[in-house]
Amino acid sequence: MADEDEGGEEALQALRKKRRGRRRIALVTALVVILIPALYFFVIPRTELSVRVFYNESVLNNINVDPQITNTGTNEAESLTLTIAVVNSTDYEMGKKEYSIGDIPPVMGVAKLDALTFRGSQYERYTIVIDIELNAGGTTLTRHWSHNTEEPYLNLDWTDRVN
């Protein structure tokens, strides 16, 4: 009988050891799943900016172009110049505005800028030209984008990234 108890005790010890190993693996996996995104979002230095432009055709032929800049990186955007121009189908410039921003704090810092407003026809197609120059993390990044409006949409938005 004593031999049977020893064999049962050894099997129980082996089972407990196996369970501890599984718990450790689960704990390490959970730490890795949590730690890697946290390091990416808050620690690893990176320059990443999101430029979102909202286009809105309102009553009485007023058209608004609202820019918003979000710093999703960990480097502070030290200086930024954003130029937005709206051109109609005959290449006539309907409006142009330049924004100069000193600092945008890192990790979801937001700069909401004044709208570019002009009078135009809701039935005309426009091209929105966006130029950006960014100094962050010791580097200068320059980007250029252009977006076209479409009918029958009165509200549009575009998001561009600078990395």
N, C-alpha and C positions, 0 to 999 in steps of 0.2 A: 503494500500500500504506500509506503514511503516513497518508493521509486516512482509510482504513478503521480504522487503529489509534486515531486521534483520535476518530472516531465511536463506537467501542467503549468508549474511555476515558470519554467524556462520558456514555454510557449507564450505565456502571458507577458513575460519580460520582452520577448522578441516583438510581440504585437505592440506593446507600449513604445518601444524604440522606433518602430516603423511609423507610428502615429506622430511621434515627436519630429521625425524627419519630414513628414508631410506638412506639419504645421510650419516648420522652418522654411520649407520651399514656398508655401503660401505667403508667409510673412515677407520673404525676400522679393517675391513677385509683386506683392502689393507695394512695397517700398519703391521698387523700380518703376512701376506704373505711375506712382505719385511724384517721385523725385525727378525723373527726366523732364516732364513738362514744366515743373516748377523751375528747374535750372534753366530751361530754354526761355521761359517768360521773364524771369527776374534776374538771372546771373550772367549768362553767356552774352558778351558784348555783341550787339548787332544794330545795324542801322536799317530801320524799316518804317516807312511812312505810308499812310493811306490818304489819298486825295479823293474826296467824294464831292460831286457836283450835282446839284438838284436844278432841273430846268422846269419852270412853271409858267404856263400861259394863263393869264388871268383876264378879268373883264376889262373892257375899254382898251384892248390891245396892249396892255402892259405885260411885258415879259421879264421874268426874274431869273437870274442865274445865281444860285447860292452855293458858295464853296465851303467845305468843312475839311479840316486837316486833322488827322489823328496820328499821333506818334505811337506805334505799336512796338517799337524797338526798345532796347535798353540804353542806347546812346541818346543824349539830349540833342535835339535839333537846335544848333547854336544860332544860325541865321538862315532865313528862308525867303526867297523871292518867288511869288506866284503871279503870273500874268494870265488873265483870261480875256479873250477877244471873241466876239460873235460876228460872223460874216454871213451875209445872205447869199442867195444863189447867183447873184450877179457880181460877187466879190466885193460888195460894198460893206464896209465895216459899220455895223449897227451900234457897237459899244465895245469899250475896252477898259479894263481896270487892272492896276498893278497893286499888289499887296506886299508889304515888307513886314516880316515877323521876326522879333528878336530871339525868343526862346520858346520852345515847346517842350515841356517836361517829358521824361521817358515813361514808358509803360502806361499807355492809354491817356496821355495828355492830349487835350483837344483844343484846337483853335477854330472857333466859329467866326467867319468873316462876314463883312457887310455884303449885301447882294449887289450884283450888277443889274441895273434895271434899264430897259430901253423900250421904246414904242415900236411895235412891228405888227405884221399881219399874222393871224393864227393859221393862215393857209399857206404860208411860205415855209420853205425848208431853210434851216440855218445850220451852219457849221460852228461848233464851239471849239476854239483852239486854246489849249492849256500848255503853258510853259512853266517849268519849275526849276529852280536852282537851290540846292540844299547843302549846307555845311554841317556835318555831324560826324563825330568820331574821328576828326582829323582828315576827312575826305570831303571832296566836293562832288556832288552828283547833279547832273543836268538831265532832264527828261522833257519830251514833247509828245503831246497827244492831241488828237482831234476826234470829235464825235459829231454825228449828224442827227438832227431831229427827224422824227417820222410822223406822218399823219396816220391815224386820227388822234394820237396821244397828246394830251395837254400837259401831262406831268411825266418827266423822265428823270432818271438819275444814273450816273456812271461812277464807278469806283476804279481808280488806278492806283498802282503801288509803286513805291520807290524803294528798292533794296540795294 
